[in-house]
Amino acid sequence: MTQRHLPKIRDLAPLMQFQKPSFDFKANRLAKAQTVYDLRKIAQRRTPRAAFDYTEGAAEAEISLRRARQAFEDIEFTPSVLRNVANVSTGWDVLGAPVALPFGIAPTGFTRLMHTEGEIGGAHAAAKHGIPFSLSTMGTTAIEDVKAANPSGRNWFQLYMWKDRDRSMALVDRAAHAGFDTLLVTVDVPVAGARLRDRRNGFSIPPQLTLGTVVNAIPRPWWWYDFLTTDTLSFASLDKWSGTVGELLDTMFDPTVNFDDLRWIKEQWPGKIVVKGIQNIADAKKVVDVGVDGIILSNHGGRQLDRAPIPFHLLPEVVKEVGSEYEIHVDTGIMSGADVVAAIALGARFTLLGRAYLYGLMAGGEDGVNRMIEIVGEQVSRTMRLLGVSSLEELTPAHVTQLVRLAPRALTTR
């Protein structure tokens, strides 16, 4: 028979350590977030629908985005055991300079609409963690202010080539004079994609107040307080605009941009230049022939052409065709450190996080971005250790298998 007795208080004390209460509500909610998806849930609770949907949404039926995320889930890791992984290095050189982690903050538009700290919060967080920060042409903070927020870190400027070429190159000149080290030329925007969530929400700049907008904002007074009591929302590259997002993009984007224009832009820029939006092997090879420093395999986060190629699926073939020595970066669908590690193993030199960054920003401003970087960085380190590697250089395609869910249908001949 089991002998039982009443517990003694002195025996219970070591087993019942009560956590000290904290009244820092933002810190409490961010500390509970263990994944980027946790940050997304917080962001959705705290942000009006129109702003949240601008981040969350993609083009038309949003098939491209779902497929891109599924592609990262459809992998199988092959770990090695009995390796010394006591110390793990998560950094290396990207575009000629060191990074502490193999991911950076992607360029995002309308950022201060998600949270008033906007690009300044993102740039501060990037500087703290030793990763690059990318400012979009559609950003809501001036080029010079981003540089001031991240004076000694790496700042990249993303360029949409406008129909007004002089205006485009004036931005490039400002970025160069401010000390931005890399230019990201985005090439998958001859016109704006059909972002149906934004149309249904009446998303515009400045925001239009409708009955639905007001009702949706009632449980989110803190967002409106921040929005109405801080500087008026404006663009880093545009004096003013009144209309929908789609109308703005169609006014700005130039559908005539070609490879000759890319060569011309390259001649104007003194630093590194990377082409963003490559979606097939032939274009990758053509861009490499132009002499740029790198390419980003991207379908614009699924926000342009729906049913576009999946960047992560393209990665191994592009690496094979252009060579592993050439810098290939990847974005779209990356939501965890495991996704980042998988991309590096298959030949990417770097990855960019857009939605994950904005989820963190909406969840808690600069502190939320810091939490996002901490989460993904910890996941990178832990995944590497579990794979049995202690540096990024040790990651190889042998560590990752892309499982087949979607494959081209074989053609029949008659």
Secondary structure, 3 states (H helix, E strand, C coil): CCCCCCCCHHHHHHHCCCCCCCCCHHHHHHHHCCCHHHHHHHHHHHCCHHHHHHHHCCCCCCHHHHHHHHHHHCEEECCCCCCCCCCCECCEEECCEEECCCEEECCCCCHHHHCCCHHHHHHHHHHHHCCCEEECCCCCCCHHHHHHHCCCCCEEEEEECECCHHHHHHHHHHHHHHCCCEEEEECCCCCCCCCHHHHHHCCEECCCCCHHHHHHHCCCHHHHHHHHCCCCCCCCCCCCCCEEHHHHHHHHECCCCCHHHHHHHHHHCCCEEEEEEECCHHHHHHHHHHCCCEEEECCHHHCCCCCCCCHHHHHHHHHHHHCCCCEEEECCCCCCHHHHHHHHHCCCCEEEECHHHHHHHHHHHHHHHHHHHHHHHHHHHHHHHHHCCCEHHHCCHHHEEECCCCCCCCCCCC
